[in-house]
Amino acid sequence: MGVSGSGKSTLAALLARHLHSPLLEGDDFHSAANVAKMESGHPLDDADRWPWLDRLGAAIGVAAEDRANQTGIAVAACSALKRSYRERLSQASTVPLAFVLLDTAPDEIARRLAGRTGHYMPPSLLDSQLATLERPSPGERAITLDAALTPERLSEDALAWLETQFPRP
């Protein structure tokens, strides 16, 4: 989880590969109207996000419980900026979820967004995402990692933490 440009998709791909599990890209679950709204430089509001979070959460549950998925694990990249969004995802998924927040200095995220092409999320929406971001609080199954670290290091740290959350028998 994290704002656009924090490295969610990169980390999620590494985790899914390491865990031999399905990967879900949260961006793929947005409606055409949501994408058009963001492309035009307008931030989503909660009413826009609820159906998206419900679709993604349900897909996470289906992917984790799919008989073809031997691990029972699914990995998703999703902003999940507010606690209420993380709770909505958890309710929709029907499986236990854990969240990894990729967080770093806003100027680093802005630098990344300025160099990114072919994505509907314009850099102009970074400030609205940062204003919306609610960092995980005690009681949430979540960890915050410094998005300035290498993807490999983030993957190692996330996997080590996930092992403490879901110990294997």
C-alpha positions in Angstrom: 0.0 0.0 0.0 1.0 3.6 -0.4 0.7 6.6 -2.6 1.2 6.5 -6.4 4.8 6.1 -7.2 5.8 4.5 -3.9 6.8 1.2 -5.5 3.7 -0.9 -4.7 3.6 -2.7 -8.0 7.3 -3.5 -8.0 7.2 -4.9 -4.5 4.0 -6.8 -5.0 5.5 -8.5 -8.1 8.6 -9.6 -6.1 6.5 -10.9 -3.2 4.2 -12.8 -5.5 7.1 -14.4 -7.3 8.8 -15.4 -4.0 5.6 -16.7 -2.5 4.5 -18.5 -5.7 1.1 -16.7 -5.4 -1.2 -14.8 -7.7 -0.6 -11.1 -8.1 -3.5 -8.6 -8.3 -2.9 -5.0 -9.5 -5.4 -2.7 -7.7 -5.3 -0.3 -10.7 -6.9 -3.0 -12.8 -10.0 -3.0 -10.6 -10.9 0.7 -11.1 -14.0 1.5 -13.1 -13.5 3.4 -16.4 -15.2 6.4 -14.7 -12.6 6.3 -11.9 -9.7 6.1 -14.4 -11.2 9.0 -16.4 -11.6 11.1 -13.3 -8.0 10.6 -12.2 -6.7 11.1 -15.8 -8.4 14.5 -15.8 -6.5 15.4 -12.6 -9.4 15.0 -10.1 -8.9 12.9 -7.0 -11.2 10.1 -6.2 -13.6 10.5 -3.2 -14.8 7.8 -0.9 -17.9 7.1 -3.0 -15.6 6.4 -6.0 -13.4 4.1 -3.9 -15.9 1.8 -2.1 -17.0 -0.2 -5.2 -13.3 -0.5 -6.3 -12.2 -1.7 -2.9 -15.1 -4.2 -2.8 -14.1 -5.6 -6.2 -10.4 -5.8 -5.3 -11.1 -7.3 -1.8 -13.4 -10.0 -3.3 -10.8 -10.8 -5.9 -8.1 -11.2 -3.3 -10.3 -13.7 -1.4 -11.1 -15.6 -4.6 -7.4 -15.7 -5.6 -6.2 -16.9 -2.1 -8.9 -19.6 -1.9 -8.6 -20.8 -5.5 -7.9 -24.6 -5.6 -5.2 -24.0 -8.3 -3.4 -21.7 -5.8 -1.4 -24.2 -3.7 -0.1 -21.5 -1.3 -3.5 -20.0 -0.1 -1.8 -16.6 -0.5 -2.5 -13.7 -2.9 -0.6 -10.5 -3.2 -2.2 -7.2 -4.2 -0.9 -3.8 -4.9 -3.3 -1.2 -3.7 -3.1 2.3 -2.3 -5.3 1.5 0.7 -4.6 5.0 2.0 -7.1 5.2 4.9 -7.7 2.7 7.7 -11.3 2.5 6.6 -10.1 1.4 3.1 -8.0 -1.3 4.6 -11.0 -2.4 6.7 -13.2 -2.4 3.6 -10.7 -4.6 1.7 -10.4 -7.0 4.7 -14.2 -7.3 4.9 -14.6 -7.9 1.2 -11.8 -10.4 1.0 -13.0 -13.0 3.6 -9.3 -14.0 4.2 -6.8 -12.5 6.7 -4.9 -9.6 5.2 -1.7 -7.9 6.1 -0.5 -4.5 4.8 2.9 -3.2 3.9 3.0 0.6 3.6 5.8 2.0 1.4 6.5 5.4 2.7 9.2 7.9 1.9 9.9 11.6 1.4 7.3 13.4 -0.8 10.1 14.8 -3.0 11.3 11.3 -3.7 7.8 10.2 -4.7 7.4 13.4 -6.8 10.7 12.6 -8.6 9.5 9.1 -9.4 6.2 10.3 -10.7 7.8 12.9 -12.9 9.8 10.2 -14.6 6.9 7.8 -15.1 5.1 7.5 -18.4 2.0 5.7 -19.5 0.1 5.8 -16.2 -3.3 7.5 -15.8 -2.4 8.9 -12.4 -0.9 12.4 -12.9 1.8 13.7 -10.6 -0.6 16.6 -9.8 -2.6 14.2 -7.6 0.3 13.4 -5.3 -0.6 16.1 -2.7 -4.2 14.8 -2.5 -2.9 11.3 -1.9 -0.5 12.4 0.8 -3.3 14.4 2.5 -5.5 11.3 2.4 -2.8 8.9 3.7 -3.5 7.5 7.2 -0.4 5.7 8.3 -1.2 2.4 10.1 -2.0 2.6 13.7 -1.5 0.1 16.5 -3.9 -2.8 16.2 -3.6 -2.9 12.4 -1.8 -5.8 10.8 0.6 -3.5 9.0 4.2 -2.5 8.8 5.8 0.6 7.3 8.9 0.3 5.2 11.1 3.0 3.7 10.2 3.1 0.0 13.7 4.5 -0.7 15.2 1.1 0.0 15.9 -1.2 -3.0 13.0 -3.4 -4.1 15.1 -6.5 -3.1 15.6 -5.2 0.5 11.9 -4.2 0.7 11.0 -7.7 -0.3 13.3 -9.3 2.2 12.0 -7.1 5.0 8.3 -7.6 4.0 8.8 -11.4 3.9 10.5 -11.5 7.3 7.6 -9.5 8.8 4.9 -11.5 7.1 6.4 -14.7 8.5 5.8 -13.3 12.0 2.2 -12.5 11.1 1.4 -15.8 9.4 3.8 -18.4 10.8 3.9 -21.7 8.8 3.2 -24.8 10.8 
